[in-house]
Amino acid sequence: MYLIDYKLFYSFLLILTIFYPLLYSFNFKFKFYKNWANLFIGIFFMSLIFISWDIYFTKMKIWTFNDKFTLGYEFLNLPIEEWLFFLIIPYSCVFIYESVKFFINHQFSEKFIFFTTIILIIFLSVLFIIFREKLYTKFCFLITIISLVTTISLKKEILSNFYISYLFSLIPFTIINGFLTGSFSSEPIVTYNSNELIGIRFLNIPFEDFFYSMSMLIIVILVYEMKLIKNNNF
């Protein structure tokens, strides 16, 4: 049983996600709002890939949305909440990334970062080959591999703070995605076609979703950081 109207549930999750990051963006020390222009450029580039992917997978019934938990407004067959997802989730996660830089800013050795990333790329490549017949698995691992290879080639120094922030982001990720996939409720907001997944889940969250999140964030952060450096050179 929900404390809010079913139709508002997906919207409520998005508001819950963005509330603190947006509020604290104007903190006089943190001043995250000053980086909005670069952030939104990063989100735009990521969205070109991920929204196209989302539209196609929705059309192919790789996943479907439960009308009971959305407002009923759609564009290109995606609920309006899903469009907002690609703004709110990256914003909140880059906020975590900037918080890690501000409060921790730990730099692992170049060798550690290199070998960790290479092992991750090899691991995902093996899974990509084994499960290449499964559409979501294949796309998810392929984009993650490309994202990691691009980042380690262009700007590997961001990976220390990225990996730390990604681990921190898994906490809200598990809560929000847990609700989206029905881990904490009687029905999911998003239902996956099990034929297109490996089948391994944490709670009710598909294994692939953890790398979907990773690839989405690393694309945003890579563009974001490159724009920051470019702007600081003027």
C-alpha positions in Angstrom: 0.0 0.0 0.0 1.3 3.4 -1.0 1.0 6.7 0.9 0.6 8.6 -2.3 -1.5 8.3 -5.4 -0.3 5.4 -7.6 -0.2 7.7 -10.6 2.3 10.0 -8.8 4.6 7.2 -7.7 7.3 7.4 -10.4 7.2 11.2 -10.1 7.6 11.0 -6.4 10.7 8.8 -6.8 12.2 11.4 -9.1 11.5 14.3 -6.7 13.0 12.3 -3.8 16.1 11.7 -5.9 16.7 15.3 -6.9 15.5 17.1 -3.7 18.8 17.2 -1.7 21.2 17.5 -4.7 19.3 20.4 -6.1 18.9 22.1 -2.7 22.6 21.7 -1.8 23.8 22.8 -5.3 23.5 26.4 -4.0 25.6 25.9 -0.9 28.0 28.8 -0.7 31.1 26.5 -0.4 30.0 23.8 -2.9 28.5 26.0 -5.6 27.6 23.1 -7.8 25.2 25.3 -9.8 28.2 27.1 -11.4 28.9 23.9 -13.3 25.4 23.5 -14.7 26.2 24.5 -18.2 28.9 21.8 -18.5 26.7 19.3 -16.7 23.8 19.8 -19.1 26.1 19.4 -22.1 27.2 16.1 -20.7 23.6 15.0 -20.0 22.7 16.1 -23.6 25.4 13.9 -25.2 24.4 10.9 -23.0 20.8 11.4 -23.8 21.4 11.2 -27.5 22.4 7.6 -26.9 20.3 6.5 -24.0 17.0 8.0 -25.0 17.3 6.6 -28.5 18.1 3.2 -26.9 15.1 3.6 -24.5 12.7 4.4 -27.3 13.9 1.4 -29.4 13.8 -1.0 -26.5 10.3 0.2 -25.5 9.1 -0.4 -29.0 10.7 -3.8 -29.1 9.1 -4.7 -25.7 12.4 -5.3 -24.1 10.9 -3.3 -21.2 7.5 -1.8 -20.6 6.1 0.8 -18.2 3.2 0.2 -15.8 0.6 2.9 -16.6 -0.7 2.5 -13.0 2.4 4.4 -11.7 2.8 7.1 -14.3 0.8 10.3 -15.1 -0.2 9.0 -18.5 1.6 11.7 -20.6 3.9 10.2 -23.2 6.2 11.4 -25.9 7.6 8.9 -28.5 6.0 6.1 -26.4 8.0 7.0 -23.3 6.3 8.3 -20.1 7.2 11.9 -19.3 8.7 10.6 -16.1 11.1 8.5 -18.1 12.3 11.6 -20.0 12.9 13.4 -16.6 14.8 10.3 -15.5 17.6 11.1 -17.9 17.9 14.6 -16.4 17.4 13.9 -12.7 19.4 10.7 -12.2 22.6 12.0 -14.0 22.3 15.3 -12.2 22.1 13.6 -8.8 24.9 11.2 -9.6 27.2 13.9 -10.9 26.4 15.8 -7.6 27.7 12.7 -5.8 30.8 12.7 -8.0 31.5 16.4 -7.3 30.9 15.7 -3.6 33.5 13.0 -3.7 36.0 15.4 -5.4 35.2 18.1 -2.9 35.4 16.0 0.3 37.6 13.0 -0.5 39.4 13.5 -3.9 41.4 10.3 -3.4 43.6 9.4 -6.3 44.5 5.7 -6.8 47.7 4.9 -8.5 47.7 4.9 -12.3 48.5 1.2 -12.4 45.6 0.4 -10.1 43.2 2.4 -12.2 44.5 0.9 -15.4 44.4 -2.7 -14.4 41.0 -2.3 -12.6 39.6 -0.8 -15.8 41.2 -3.4 -18.1 39.9 -6.3 -15.9 36.4 -4.7 -16.0 36.6 -4.4 -19.8 37.7 -8.0 -20.2 35.0 -9.2 -17.8 32.3 -7.4 -19.7 33.7 -8.5 -23.1 33.5 -12.1 -22.0 29.9 -11.7 -20.9 29.1 -9.8 -24.1 30.4 -12.8 -26.2 28.6 -15.4 -24.0 25.3 -13.6 -23.9 25.4 -11.8 -27.3 21.9 -13.3 -28.2 20.3 -11.3 -25.3 19.6 -7.8 -26.6 19.6 -5.8 -23.4 22.7 -7.6 -22.1 24.5 -7.1 -25.4 23.8 -3.4 -25.7 24.4 -2.7 -22.0 27.8 -4.4 -21.9 28.9 -3.0 -25.3 28.2 0.6 -24.4 29.9 0.2 -21.0 33.0 -1.3 -22.7 33.1 1.6 -25.2 32.6 4.1 -22.4 35.5 2.7 -20.4 37.8 2.4 -23.3 37.1 6.0 -24.4 37.6 7.3 -20.8 40.9 5.4 -20.2 42.1 6.7 -23.5 41.1 10.3 -23.2 41.0 11.1 -19.5 41.9 8.3 -17.2 42.6 10.6 -14.3 38.9 11.1 -13.7 38.4 7.3 -13.0 39.6 7.4 -9.4 36.8 9.8 -8.3 34.4 8.2 -10.7 34.8 4.7 -9.2 34.4 6.0 -5.7 31.4 8.1 -6.6 29.9 5.2 -8.5 30.1 3.0 -5.4 28.4 5.7 -3.3 25.7 6.1 -6.0 24.8 2.4 -5.7 23.0 3.2 -2.4 20.4 5.5 -3.9 20.5 3.5 -7.1 19.5 0.3 -5.2 16.6 2.2 -3.4 15.2 4.0 -6.5 15.8 1.2 -9.0 14.5 -1.3 -6.4 11.1 0.6 -6.4 11.2 0.9 -10.2 11.6 -2.9 -10.6 9.2 -3.9 -7.9 11.7 -5.0 -5.2 9.8 -3.2 -2.5 6.3 -3.2 -3.9 3.7 -5.6 -5.3 4.1 -4.4 -8.9 7.1 -2.9 -10.8 7.0 0.4 -12.6 9.3 -1.1 -15.3 8.9 -4.7 -16.4 11.8 -6.4 -18.3 11.5 -9.1 -20.9 13.4 -11.9 -19.1 14.3 -13.5 -22.4 16.7 -10.5 -23.1 18.5 -10.7 -19.7 21.1 -12.9 -18.2 18.6 -13.6 -15.4 20.9 -12.6 -12.4 19.1 -10.1 -10.1 19.9 -8.3 -6.9 16.5 -7.9 -5.2 14.5 -7.5 -8.4 17.2 -5.3 -10.2 18.7 -7.0 -13.3 22.5 -7.4 -13.2 22.7 -5.4 -16.4 21.2 -2.3 -14.8 24.3 -1.8 -12.7 26.3 -1.4 -15.8 23.6 0.6 -17.6 24.0 3.1 -14.7 27.8 3.0 -14.9 27.9 3.7 -18.7 25.3 6.4 -18.5 27.3 8.2 -15.7 30.7 7.8 -17.2 29.6 9.4 -20.5 28.1 12.4 -18.7 31.1 12.8 -16.4 33.7 12.4 -19.3 32.0 15.2 -21.3 31.4 17.3 -18.2 35.1 17.1 -17.1 36.4 17.8 -20.6 34.2 20.9 -20.8 35.4 22.0 -17.4 39.0 21.8 -18.5 38.3 23.6 -21.8 36.5 26.4 -20.0 39.2 26.8 -17.4 41.8 27.2 -20.1 40.2 30.5 -21.2 
